[in-house]
Amino acid sequence: TNAGIESAPQTFTLSGFFLTGFTGNISVTASANFEVSLTSGSGYASSINVPFTSATLSATTIYVHIIAAAPQGALTGTVTCSGGGAVSNAVVNINGGVFQNYYNTKANLGLTNTGTWSTTANGAGASPANFTNPYQLFNIISQANANYNGIWDVTTAGNSSRVIVGDGSAALSFTILPDIDSLTSATRIDVLNNATLIIQNNRRPFLNTLATGSTINFAQTGLTTTDTVKVPAISYHNLILKNGIKILSSGTTTVRGKLTIDAVINFNGSPSPFSTINSFGNIDFLNGTTFEPAPSGDNARLTLAMNGTSQNILTTVNDILLFRLRRDTISVNGTIQFTGTPVTLVLGNTSGGGLQLNQGVSTLTSLDLGAHSLTLTAAAVSTNTSLGKITMQGGNVNILKQAGATNAGTLRFETGDTEINNFTMNMDPAVTRDSITIADDVSMKGLLTLTKGKIVMASGKKFTLTSLASLSGGSATSFVDGILGRTGSTAFTYHVGKGNKYAPVEFTNITGGNSYNVQYFNGGYGNYTINPATLSGFPNYKVSKLEWWKIDQVSAGSVDLTFNYTDINSQVNVPLAIRMAHFGTVDWNDLGGVPGVANTTTLGNIKLTGVTSFSPFTFGATVVGVIPVKLNSFTVQKLNNTTKLNWTTSQEINSKEFIVERSTNNTNWTAIATIPAAGYSQTKRIYTTTDFTPAKGINFYRIKQVDLDAKFDYSSIKSILFNTAYEILISPNPATSFINIYLDRTNNNTVNILLLDASGKILRNINSDQPVLQINTVGFGRGLYYVKVIDVDKVTVSKVMLQ
């Protein structure tokens, strides 16, 4: 072990000596200029004996002390411990030096004059012969005597001498003057607690030890390339960058106290390897500080890592331009709060970057932007796996991604604490991955601009426009994929869609200042049962299995709705014959509507007036061929130990085959049969197949309808029960919004099914000849209920819990 020594004793711990067969002493002998002791502060000698009386020597601390008569300069030596027997000697190598301290307290002749310096703090001691002898420490402790004129060179062979600013207690400031009046760049400087070193010379000295509570202020002026200051990437306590051009060196610059960037006209990092600020305290951007353009514009944007517990970023500047804002510390909660004049935090360059707020399993990371704004530009992303959240009170969000092969990532907001002013989606047309995901409910009060790019809301989360908000744009390349909410009575178009499908809904004649939520789905609703009243008037009534809208109304009122289709994927074959259908509690009913006079098979709309019932809606038709309905019916029937599947089509266009799939959990599906399709047909066709090996328990079936162009669609899901252990199965149980009743039966008799509450009151009374029946339980209270099945002369009663 090597140990550096100045004037304080050095402590070593020697432990684990194993001696066997005898007891005795451990002999510890120091070298010249050193003494050793078992007790700190007293009893030092050139050698000591450590009593040893057991089989194992306990951990023993040996204190090493420099003797009073040691000469100034470098010292080397060893401490050898020998225990005797077969145990090898333990040797500790020591090297260091004895320094002479000088203080600027003698006379005010300037720091460059030896007559200012004294060996004692009171100024009564001797002065140094020069500033170039080795092992000299020049302690600036007198603010009054901290002036100088001319070049001050404290450079020695091996850099063994240095300047110390402050006494570690009192506040003191020392300025390295510009131009030729400066310390040389080889002069090493220590800065102690409460001391400030102001550097006005571009030929900065060597920063040696920067104590807790110290401050370094790079205050060079000048606006030319030769004036540029490259801030060294080391660890600071407080760091001030003031005036002129300041560029961070490559690597990580750590600031454990406060970082201040004040009136810097060009602040940037270095090109690859890039610059990072690792900050644990507050940051002030003051007096018009600007970022970039040198040394190479946004290609040299720096990373700002905020790793303290509660940090504030104060701004009185222009926009803050960074490569990435991130948080790495995940062991404790972290809050990053922006205050001051609202600015825009611009993140990213063509190499990537963006927002990365890491969060621990049990810790929280919060970015409070207040009225400040956030822009993701170039190839920036908000990292999907980073779980920290944003709070915003009136700032703007701008997604301006212009490069890269990924989406813009995920933004997470503190629900209830965030209201955005303006939100802009304007990604470069060349970016194919063109969306941003929002993981939480969020509201905005200003302008939503949809030029290019999609806002994808996480499942169940809502993007809300308040009554003050407005919307600009909206197209097949820019819409909200998820729930879009809005409050107000003025006409408004909800620019919604899903995936690559754009399906806006226009709201007009809104009564009162009502609120509506709209979401579009580019798949079938799943239940295609037609209301008997509709079928009585239109026996061939069908609804689309390709798409539907969910529209919720907050309070009672009426509105006119215009539903739009924008491409051929809606498969509107007879544009002027489409209608709208609305799903009630159990089935679809016809609403009619007025098709647009300019409707085509790829673009069109249909308008409803005075709508008062909501969610869900889809396209309907009263005659065959208007909308794509491939399966006219689909049934499953239990025959002994097999399942017979039947389906019919009333129209086939470009059809290739039907693939029968089975599942036992309604999640994992297996193909059990492939039946060729007719290809093209305008007449009813009947298909059938048999599953000879159904699984024990519930069997789920669906038909995959495949076209010649490889497009496909799924039928509704049917299920049947094969289980000798019981004749009736209720699932789920406990249930919430619905229950499925599975009947293990082989006949087609009509059975009577009753749903009763705990007191015996009949809540539902249904007659059915199907093997599976679903009952809607929305609105029922929690508790125990009963399902009674009456089949000819057999009555079965089962319990079900609603929660």
C-alpha positions in Angstrom: 0.0 0.0 0.0 1.2 3.5 -0.9 0.1 6.4 1.2 0.6 10.1 0.5 1.6 12.1 3.5 1.5 15.8 4.2 1.6 16.9 7.8 -1.2 14.9 9.4 -0.6 11.3 10.6 -1.6 8.5 8.3 -3.5 5.5 9.8 -3.2 1.9 8.6 -5.1 -1.1 9.8 -3.2 -4.4 10.0 -5.3 -7.5 10.9 -5.6 -11.2 10.5 -2.1 -12.4 11.6 -2.4 -16.2 12.3 0.3 -17.6 14.6 0.3 -21.1 15.9 2.2 -23.0 18.5 3.4 -20.1 20.7 2.6 -16.7 22.0 4.7 -13.6 21.8 4.9 -10.1 20.3 4.4 -8.5 16.8 7.4 -6.2 16.1 6.5 -3.0 14.2 9.4 -0.9 13.0 9.1 2.4 11.1 11.6 4.0 8.7 13.6 7.3 9.0 11.4 10.4 9.4 8.4 8.3 10.6 7.2 7.1 14.0 4.5 4.5 14.9 2.1 4.1 17.7 -0.9 2.0 18.9 -2.6 5.2 20.1 -3.6 8.1 18.0 -1.9 11.4 19.1 0.6 10.0 21.6 3.2 7.3 22.3 5.0 7.6 18.9 8.3 5.8 18.6 10.5 4.3 15.9 9.3 0.8 16.8 6.6 -0.9 19.0 5.7 -4.4 20.1 2.1 -5.7 19.8 1.4 -8.3 22.5 0.2 -11.6 21.1 -1.3 -14.2 23.3 -3.9 -16.1 21.3 -4.2 -18.2 18.2 -5.4 -15.3 16.1 -4.3 -11.7 16.3 -7.3 -9.3 16.5 -7.5 -6.4 14.1 -4.9 -3.9 15.2 -4.6 -0.2 14.1 -1.1 1.1 13.6 -0.7 5.0 13.6 2.1 6.5 11.4 3.4 9.9 12.3 6.0 12.2 10.6 8.6 13.2 13.1 9.0 16.9 13.9 12.5 17.0 12.5 11.6 15.6 9.1 13.0 17.8 6.3 10.8 19.7 3.9 10.3 17.7 0.7 9.4 14.2 -0.4 9.5 11.4 2.1 9.5 7.6 1.5 9.8 4.7 3.8 8.1 1.5 5.1 6.5 0.1 8.2 7.3 -3.5 8.7 5.4 -5.9 11.0 7.1 -9.2 11.8 5.3 -11.8 13.9 7.9 -14.6 13.8 7.4 -18.2 13.0 6.2 -19.1 9.5 4.3 -15.8 9.1 5.7 -13.5 6.4 6.4 -9.9 7.2 3.6 -7.4 6.5 5.1 -4.3 4.7 3.4 -0.9 4.2 5.1 1.4 1.8 4.8 5.1 2.6 5.5 8.1 0.3 4.5 11.7 0.5 6.1 15.0 1.5 6.5 17.7 4.1 5.2 21.1 2.9 5.9 24.6 4.0 2.8 26.7 4.5 2.9 30.4 3.6 0.1 32.9 4.2 -0.6 36.3 2.4 -0.6 38.2 5.7 2.7 39.9 6.0 2.5 43.1 4.0 0.2 44.2 1.1 2.9 44.1 -1.6 0.9 41.9 -4.0 0.8 38.1 -4.3 3.7 38.1 -6.8 6.0 39.7 -4.1 7.5 37.2 -1.6 7.4 39.9 1.0 3.6 39.5 1.2 3.9 35.9 2.5 4.6 34.6 6.0 5.1 31.2 7.5 2.6 32.2 10.2 -1.1 33.4 9.8 -0.4 36.5 11.9 2.3 37.7 9.4 5.2 37.5 11.9 6.9 34.5 10.2 9.6 34.4 7.5 8.9 35.0 3.8 9.7 32.4 1.1 12.9 32.8 -0.9 10.9 32.3 -4.2 7.8 30.8 -5.6 9.5 27.9 -7.5 11.0 25.8 -4.6 9.2 22.5 -4.3 6.8 21.6 -1.5 5.4 25.1 -0.8 1.8 25.9 -0.1 0.7 29.5 -0.7 -2.5 30.0 1.4 -4.6 33.1 0.4 -6.5 33.8 3.5 -6.5 37.7 3.5 -9.0 39.2 1.1 -7.2 42.6 1.4 -3.9 41.1 0.3 -5.4 39.1 -2.6 -4.3 41.5 -5.3 -1.4 41.1 -7.7 0.2 42.6 -10.9 2.1 40.6 -13.4 2.4 36.9 -14.0 2.5 34.7 -10.9 4.2 31.4 -11.5 4.0 28.7 -8.7 5.3 26.0 -10.9 7.8 23.4 -9.6 9.3 20.2 -10.7 6.8 17.4 -10.2 4.1 20.0 -9.4 4.7 19.7 -5.7 3.7 23.3 -4.8 0.4 24.9 -5.2 -1.9 27.8 -4.3 -4.7 27.4 -1.7 -7.7 29.8 -1.8 -9.4 30.4 1.5 -9.0 29.1 5.0 -12.0 26.6 4.8 -14.2 28.9 6.9 -14.4 32.6 6.0 -15.7 33.7 2.7 -13.0 34.8 0.3 -12.8 35.5 -3.4 -9.6 35.4 -5.5 -9.6 36.6 -9.2 -7.1 35.4 -11.8 -6.9 38.5 -14.0 -7.1 38.5 -17.8 -4.4 38.9 -20.4 -0.8 38.6 -19.2 -1.7 39.3 -15.6 -2.4 35.7 -14.6 -1.3 32.6 -13.0 0.4 30.2 -15.4 -1.6 27.2 -16.7 0.7 24.8 -14.8 0.0 26.4 -11.4 -2.1 24.1 -9.3 -4.9 25.6 -7.2 -6.9 24.2 -4.3 -10.2 26.0 -3.4 -11.5 25.5 0.1 -15.0 25.8 1.6 -16.6 29.2 1.2 -13.9 30.4 -1.1 -14.4 31.5 -4.7 -11.9 31.4 -7.6 -12.8 33.7 -10.4 -11.0 33.0 -13.7 -10.8 35.8 -16.2 -7.9 34.4 -18.2 -8.3 31.9 -21.0 -5.0 30.3 -19.9 -6.7 28.9 -16.8 -4.5 27.3 -14.1 -4.7 23.6 -13.1 -7.7 23.1 -10.7 -6.5 20.6 -8.1 -8.7 20.0 -5.1 -12.1 21.7 -5.0 -13.6 21.3 -1.5 -17.3 21.1 -0.5 -18.6 24.6 -0.4 -16.1 26.0 -2.9 -17.0 28.0 -6.1 -15.3 28.2 -9.4 -16.3 31.1 -11.7 -15.2 31.0 -15.3 -15.7 34.7 -16.1 -13.8 35.2 -19.2 -15.2 37.7 -21.7 -14.8 38.0 -25.5 -16.8 36.7 -28.4 -14.3 35.4 -30.8 -13.0 31.9 -31.4 -9.8 32.7 -29.5 -11.9 33.8 -26.5 -13.7 30.5 -26.3 -13.3 28.8 -22.9 -13.4 25.0 -22.7 -14.6 24.2 -19.2 -12.7 21.1 -17.8 -14.8 18.0 -17.2 -14.0 17.6 -13.5 -16.0 17.5 -10.3 -17.0 20.9 -8.9 -19.1 22.0 -5.9 -20.5 25.4 -7.1 -19.8 26.3 -10.7 -20.4 29.6 -12.4 -20.0 30.2 -16.2 -20.3 34.0 -16.8 -20.0 36.0 -20.0 -18.4 35.2 -23.3 -18.3 31.8 -25.0 -18.3 28.7 -22.8 -18.0 25.2 -24.2 -18.0 22.1 -22.0 -15.1 19.6 -22.5 -15.9 16.0 -23.5 -17.0 13.7 -20.8 -18.9 14.3 -17.5 -18.8 17.6 -15.6 -20.1 17.0 -12.1 -21.6 19.9 -10.1 -22.6 18.9 -6.6 -23.7 22.4 -5.5 -25.2 25.1 -7.7 -24.6 25.6 -11.4 -25.0 29.2 -12.7 -24.8 30.1 -16.4 -24.9 33.9 -16.6 -24.9 36.1 -19.7 -23.1 33.4 -21.8 -23.7 34.2 -25.5 -22.8 30.7 -26.7 -23.1 27.7 -24.4 -22.6 24.2 -25.8 -20.9 20.9 -25.4 -18.3 19.1 -27.4 -18.8 16.8 -30.4 -18.4 13.1 -29.8 -17.6 12.0 -27.2 -20.4 14.3 -26.0 -20.5 16.4 -22.9 -22.6 15.7 -19.9 -23.5 17.8 -16.8 -24.1 15.6 -13.8 -26.0 18.0 -11.5 -27.0 17.5 -7.9 -28.1 21.0 -7.0 -30.0 24.0 -8.5 -29.2 25.5 -11.9 -29.7 29.2 -12.9 -29.7 30.2 -16.6 -29.5 34.0 -16.3 -29.3 37.3 -18.3 -30.0 36.2 -21.8 -27.7 33.1 -21.9 -28.0 31.4 -25.3 -27.1 27.9 -26.4 -25.1 27.0 -29.5 -24.2 27.6 -32.4 -20.5 26.7 -32.0 -18.5 24.5 -32.0 -20.8 22.6 -34.3 -24.4 23.6 -33.5 -26.9 21.1 -32.3 -24.5 18.2 -33.1 -22.7 19.2 -29.9 -25.7 19.5 -27.7 -25.0 18.4 -24.2 -26.8 16.1 -21.8 -28.1 17.4 -18.5 -28.4 14.8 -15.8 -30.4 15.9 -12.8 -29.6 13.5 -10.0 -30.4 15.4 -6.8 -33.4 15.0 -4.6 -35.1 18.5 -5.1 -33.7 20.6 -7.8 -34.7 23.9 -9.3 -33.9 25.3 -12.8 -34.3 29.1 -12.9 -34.5 30.7 -16.3 -34.3 34.3 -17.4 -32.9 33.2 -20.8 -33.8 32.1 -24.3 -34.7 28.5 -25.1 -32.6 25.7 -23.4 -31.2 23.5 -26.1 -30.0 20.1 -24.9 -29.3 16.7 -26.4 -31.0 14.9 -23.5 -32.5 15.8 -20.1 -32.3 12.8 -17.9 -32.3 11.5 -14.3 -30.2 8.5 -13.4 -30.7 8.3 -9.6 -33.4 5.8 -8.7 -32.8 5.1 -5.1 -34.5 8.3 -3.8 -37.4 10.5 -5.0 -36.4 13.3 -7.3 -38.1 16.5 -8.3 -36.9 18.8 -11.1 -38.8 22.1 -11.1 -38.5 24.9 -13.7 -39.2 28.5 -12.5 -38.6 32.0 -13.8 -39.3 33.3 -17.3 -41.1 30.7 -19.4 -38.9 29.2 -22.1 -38.9 26.1 -24.3 -36.8 23.1 -23.3 -35.7 21.8 -26.7 -34.3 18.2 -26.6 -32.5 16.2 -29.3 -30.3 16.3 -32.3 -29.9 14.0 -35.4 -28.1 11.5 -33.2 -31.0 11.0 -30.8 -31.4 12.3 -27.3 -34.7 13.4 -25.7 -36.2 12.9 -22.3 -35.2 10.1 -19.9 -36.7 10.3 -16.4 -35.6 7.1 -14.7 -37.6 6.0 -11.7 -37.2 3.2 -9.1 -39.6 0.6 -8.1 -40.5 2.5 -4.9 -39.3 6.0 -5.8 -40.7 8.8 -7.9 -39.3 11.2 -10.5 -41.2 14.4 -11.3 -40.4 17.0 -13.9 -42.4 20.1 -13.1 -42.2 22.4 -16.1 -44.7 24.9 -14.8 -45.4 27.4 -17.6 -42.3 26.3 -19.5 -42.6 24.3 -22.8 -41.2 21.0 -24.1 -40.0 20.3 -27.6 -38.8 17.0 -29.0 -36.9 17.7 -32.2 -34.6 15.9 -34.7 -34.3 12.3 -33.6 -35.3 12.9 -30.0 -37.5 10.4 -28.0 -39.1 10.3 -24.6 -37.7 7.0 -23.4 -40.5 4.4 -23.2 -39.1 2.5 -20.2 -38.5 5.6 -18.1 -41.4 6.0 -15.7 -40.9 9.6 -14.4 -43.8 12.0 -14.9 -44.3 15.6 -16.1 -46.3 18.3 -14.5 -47.2 21.3 -16.6 -49.3 24.4 -15.9 -49.7 26.3 -19.2 -46.7 25.3 -21.2 -46.6 24.0 -24.7 -45.7 20.5 -26.0 -44.2 20.3 -29.5 -43.4 17.0 -31.2 -41.2 18.0 -34.1 -39.3 14.8 -34.7 -37.4 15.1 -38.0 -35.1 12.0 -38.0 -34.6 8.5 -36.7 -36.3 5.2 -37.3 -38.5 5.1 -34.1 -41.6 6.8 -32.8 -41.2 9.8 -30.4 -41.6 7.6 -27.4 -43.9 8.0 -24.4 -44.9 11.1 -22.4 -46.2 10.6 -18.8 -48.1 13.3 -17.0 -49.2 13.8 -13.4 -52.9 13.3 -13.7 -54.8 16.3 -12.3 -51.8 18.5 -12.0 -51.2 19.1 -15.7 -52.9 21.5 -18.1 -51.1 22.1 -21.4 -51.5 25.3 -23.3 -50.8 24.3 -26.9 -49.9 20.9 -28.3 -48.3 20.5 -31.7 -47.7 17.4 -33.9 -45.6 18.5 -36.8 -43.2 15.7 -37.6 -41.1 15.7 -40.8 -42.9 13.9 -43.7 -39.9 11.7 -44.1 -40.4 10.2 -40.6 -42.4 7.0 -41.1 -42.6 6.1 -37.4 -44.8 9.1 -36.7 -46.4 9.0 -33.3 -46.1 10.0 -29.7 -47.7 7.9 -26.9 -49.3 9.6 -23.9 -49.6 7.3 -20.9 -51.9 9.4 -18.7 -55.0 11.5 -18.8 -54.1 15.0 -19.9 -55.9 18.2 -20.8 -55.1 21.3 -22.8 -56.7 24.8 -23.1 -55.0 26.3 -26.2 -54.5 25.1 -29.7 -54.1 21.5 -30.7 -52.2 21.5 -34.1 -52.3 18.2 -36.0 -50.1 18.6 -39.1 -48.1 15.4 -39.2 -48.0 12.6 -36.6 -50.4 10.8 -34.3 -51.1 11.2 -30.6 -51.6 7.6 -29.3 -53.3 7.5 -25.9 -52.7 4.6 -23.6 -55.7 2.3 -23.1 -58.4 4.0 -21.1 -56.6 7.4 -21.0 -58.1 10.6 -22.4 -56.8 13.7 -24.2 -59.2 16.4 -23.2 -59.7 19.8 -24.8 -61.3 22.3 -22.4 -64.0 24.8 -23.5 -61.2 27.3 -24.3 -59.3 24.9 -26.6 -59.4 24.8 -30.4 -58.0 22.5 -33.1 -56.1 23.1 -36.3 -55.4 20.5 -39.0 -56.2 16.8 -38.7 -55.8 14.3 -41.5 -55.0 10.7 -42.4 -51.5 11.4 -41.2 -52.3 13.3 -38.0 -55.0 12.4 -35.6 -55.7 11.2 -32.0 -55.5 7.4 -31.6 -57.5 6.9 -28.4 -60.0 8.8 -26.4 -60.4 12.5 -27.5 -62.6 14.6 -25.2 -63.9 18.1 -25.6 -66.2 20.5 -23.8 -68.1 23.2 -25.6 -71.2 24.1 -27.7 -69.5 25.2 -30.9 -69.2 22.9 -33.9 -66.2 20.7 -33.7 -64.6 17.8 -35.6 -63.1 15.0 -33.5 -60.0 14.0 -35.6 -59.7 10.4 -34.4 -58.4 7.2 -35.9 -56.5 4.1 -35.1 -53.3 2.7 -36.5 -53.3 3.9 -40.1 -57.0 4.4 -40.3 -58.5 7.9 -40.0 -62.2 8.3 -39.2 -63.2 11.8 -38.0 -66.6 12.6 -36.5 -68.1 16.1 -36.9 -70.3 17.5 -34.1 -72.8 20.3 -35.0 -75.9 21.8 -33.3 -74.6 20.9 -29.8 -77.1 21.8 -27.2 -75.6 23.5 -24.2 -71.9 23.5 -23.2 -71.8 19.7 -23.2 -68.8 17.4 -23.1 -68.2 14.4 -25.3 -65.6 11.7 -25.5 -64.9 10.0 -28.9 -62.8 6.9 -29.7 -62.5 5.0 -33.0 -61.8 1.3 -33.4 -60.6 -0.3 -36.7 -62.0 -3.7 -35.9 -65.3 -5.4 -35.3 -67.3 -4.7 -32.2 -67.7 -8.4 -31.6 -71.5 -8.6 -31.0 -73.5 -8.3 -34.2 -76.9 -9.1 -33.0 -79.6 -7.0 -34.6 -82.5 -5.5 -32.6 -85.8 -7.4 -33.4 -87.6 -4.1 -34.2 -84.9 -3.3 -36.8 -85.1 -6.8 -38.3 -88.9 -6.5 -38.5 -88.5 -3.6 -40.9 -85.3 -4.7 -42.5 -84.9 -8.5 -42.5 -81.5 -8.3 -44.2 -80.1 -5.6 -41.9 -76.3 -6.0 -41.3 -73.7 -3.9 -39.5 -70.0 -3.5 -40.3 -67.5 -5.8 -38.8 -64.6 -3.6 -39.8 -64.9 -0.5 -37.5 -67.0 1.3 -34.9 -67.0 4.5 -32.8 -67.4 4.8 -29.1 -69.0 8.2 -28.2 -69.9 9.1 -24.6 -71.9 12.1 -23.5 -71.3 13.7 -20.1 -74.8 15.3 -19.6 -78.1 15.0 -21.4 -78.5 16.8 -24.7 -78.7 16.4 -28.4 -76.2 16.8 -31.3 -75.9 16.2 -35.0 -73.2 13.7 -35.9 -71.4 13.2 -39.2 -69.4 10.0 -39.5 -66.6 9.8 -42.1 -64.8 7.0 -43.9 -61.6 8.0 -45.6 -60.3 5.1 -47.6 -61.2 1.8 -49.3 -60.6 -0.2 -46.1 -64.1 0.7 -44.9 -65.4 -1.3 -47.9 -68.4 0.8 -48.6 -69.6 -0.9 -51.8 -72.8 1.2 -52.3 -71.9 4.7 -51.0 -75.4 6.1 -51.2 -77.0 3.2 -49.4 -75.1 3.2 -46.1 -76.9 3.8 -42.8 -75.8 4.2 -39.2 -76.5 1.8 -36.4 -76.3 2.2 -32.6 -75.7 -0.5 -30.1 -78.0 -0.5 -27.1 -77.5 -2.8 -24.1 -77.7 -6.1 -26.1 -78.1 -5.4 -29.8 -77.8 -3.0 -32.7 -80.7 -0.8 -33.9 -81.0 1.3 -37.1 -80.6 5.1 -36.9 -80.9 5.7 -40.6 -79.0 8.9 -41.6 -78.3 10.9 -44.7 -75.3 9.7 -46.8 -73.2 12.5 -48.4 -74.2 13.2 -52.0 -70.5 13.0 -53.1 -69.8 9.7 -51.4 -67.5 7.3 -53.2 -66.2 3.8 -52.3 -63.1 5.4 -50.8 -64.3 8.7 -49.3 -67.6 9.7 -47.8 -69.8 10.3 -44.8 -73.3 9.9 -43.3 -75.1 12.4 -41.0 -77.4 11.9 -38.1 -79.5 14.7 -36.6 -80.8 15.1 -33.0 -78.8 12.2 -31.6 -79.5 11.7 -27.8 -78.3 8.1 -27.3 -74.6 7.3 -27.5 -71.9 4.6 -27.7 -71.2 2.6 -29.9 -71.9 3.5 -33.5 -71.0 1.8 -36.8 -72.1 1.6 -40.5 -75.2 -0.4 -41.3 -77.1 -1.5 -44.4 -80.7 -2.8 -45.1 -79.8 -4.8 -48.2 -77.0 -7.2 -49.1 -73.9 -5.9 -50.7 -73.7 -2.4 -49.2 -71.1 -3.2 -46.6 -68.9 -6.3 -46.3 -70.7 -9.0 -44.4 -69.0 -12.2 -45.1 -70.7 -14.4 -42.5 -74.4 -14.2 -42.4 -74.6 -16.6 -39.4 -72.3 -18.7 -37.3 -73.5 -21.4 -34.8 -71.9 -24.2 -32.8 -73.9 -27.3 -31.6 -72.9 -30.1 -29.3 -73.5 -33.6 -30.9 -72.6 -36.3 -28.4 -68.8 -35.9 -28.1 -68.3 -33.7 -31.1 -69.0 -30.0 -32.0 -70.8 -29.2 -35.3 -70.0 -25.8 -36.7 -72.3 -24.1 -39.3 -72.0 -20.8 -41.0 -73.5 -19.1 -44.0 -72.6 -16.2 -46.2 -74.9 -13.9 -48.2 -72.1 -12.4 -50.3 -68.5 -13.3 -51.1 -66.0 -11.0 -52.8 -62.5 -12.1 -53.4 -62.7 -14.8 -50.7 -60.2 -17.6 -50.5 -60.9 -19.8 -47.5 -62.3 -20.1 -44.0 -60.0 -21.3 -41.2 -61.8 -22.8 -38.2 -59.9 -22.0 -34.9 -60.4 -23.3 -31.4 -59.2 -22.1 -28.0 -59.6 -23.3 -24.4 -58.8 -19.9 -22.9 -60.1 -17.4 -25.4 -56.5 -16.2 -25.9 -54.4 -18.9 -27.6 -55.9 -20.2 -30.8 -55.3 -23.3 -32.9 -56.5 -24.0 -36.5 -58.5 -27.2 -36.6 -59.9 -27.1 -40.2 -59.6 -25.1 -43.4 -62.6 -24.9 -45.8 -62.3 -23.4 -49.3 -64.5 -20.4 -50.0 -66.5 -19.7 -53.0 -64.4 -16.7 -54.2 -67.2 -14.6 -55.7 -70.9 -15.1 -54.8 -74.0 -13.0 -54.5 -76.2 -15.8 -53.2 -76.5 -17.5 -49.8 -73.9 -20.3 -49.3 -73.9 -22.8 -46.4 -70.7 -24.2 -44.8 -70.2 -26.8 -42.2 -67.5 -28.8 -40.4 -67.1 -30.9 -37.3 -64.7 -30.8 -34.4 -64.3 -34.5 -33.4 -61.9 -33.9 -30.5 -63.2 -31.0 -28.4 -61.3 -30.3 -25.2 -62.8 -30.9 -21.7 -64.3 -27.7 -20.4 -65.2 -24.6 -22.4 -64.3 -24.7 -26.1 -64.2 -21.3 -27.9 -64.5 -21.2 -31.7 -64.1 -18.6 -34.4 -63.8 -18.4 -38.2 -60.9 -16.7 -39.8 -62.1 -15.4 -43.2 -59.1 -15.1 -45.6 -59.3 -13.2 -48.9 -57.3 -13.8 -52.1 -55.2 -10.7 -51.4 -54.2 -12.2 -47.9 -56.4 -9.8 -46.0 -58.5 -11.5 -43.3 -61.2 -10.9 -40.7 -62.5 -12.9 -37.8 -66.0 -13.9 -37.0 -67.6 -13.4 -33.6 -66.6 -16.0 -31.0 -68.9 -18.9 -30.0 -68.4 -21.2 -27.1 -69.7 -24.5 -25.9 -69.2 -26.6 -22.7 -67.9 -30.2 -22.7 -67.6 -31.3 -19.1 -69.2 -34.3 -17.3 -68.5 -32.9 -13.9 -71.4 -30.4 -14.2 -74.1 -29.4 -16.6 -74.0 -25.6 -16.0 -70.9 -23.3 -15.8 -71.0 -19.6 -15.0 -68.0 -17.5 -16.0 -66.6 -15.2 -14.8 -67.4 -15.8 -11.2 -67.0 -13.4 -9.4 -68.2 -11.1 -12.2 -68.5 -7.4 -12.7 -70.4 -6.2 -15.9 -71.6 -9.5 -17.4 -71.8 -13.3 -16.9 -71.7 -16.1 -19.4 -73.9 -19.1 -18.8 -72.6 -22.3 -20.4 -75.0 -25.2 -20.8 -73.7 -28.8 -21.3 -76.5 -30.1 -23.4 -76.9 -31.9 -26.8 -80.5 -30.9 -27.6 -81.9 -27.7 -28.9 -84.8 -27.4 -26.4 -85.6 -23.9 -25.3 -84.7 -23.4 -21.6 -85.9 -20.7 -19.2 -83.0 -18.8 -17.5 -83.7 -16.6 -14.5 -81.3 -14.2 -12.7 -82.4 -13.6 -9.1 -81.1 -11.4 -6.3 -80.5 -12.7 -2.8 -84.1 -12.1 -1.8 -85.5 -14.1 -4.7 -86.6 -11.2 -6.9 -86.4 -12.0 -10.6 -84.0 -9.5 -12.4 -83.8 -11.2 -15.8 -86.1 -13.7 -17.4 -84.8 -15.1 -20.7 -85.8 -18.0 -23.0 -82.9 -19.4 -25.1 -82.1 -22.5 -27.2 -78.3 -21.6 -27.3 -75.6 -23.4 -25.5 -74.1 -20.1 -24.3 -76.0 -17.0 -23.0 -74.5 -13.7 -21.9 -76.4 -11.6 -19.3 -75.4 -7.9 -18.8 -75.1 -7.1 -15.1 -74.1 -3.4 -15.3 -76.0 -1.4 -12.7 -76.5 -4.3 -10.3 -75.1 -3.9 -6.8 -72.4 -6.0 -5.3 -73.4 -9.2 -3.6 -74.7 -12.7 -4.1 -77.1 -13.6 -6.9 -78.6 -16.8 -8.2 -79.0 -18.3 -11.8 -81.9 -20.7 -12.2 -82.1 -22.8 -15.4 -85.4 -24.6 -16.1 -85.0 -27.3 -18.8 -88.2 -29.3 -19.3 -88.5 -31.2 -15.9 -85.0 -30.3 -14.6 -84.2 -27.3 -12.6 -80.6 -26.2 -11.7 -79.7 -23.3 -9.4 -76.1 -21.8 -9.3 -74.6 -19.0 -7.2 -72.7 -16.0 -8.7 -71.0 -13.1 -6.9 -71.0 -9.6 -8.4 -68.3 -7.2 -7.4 
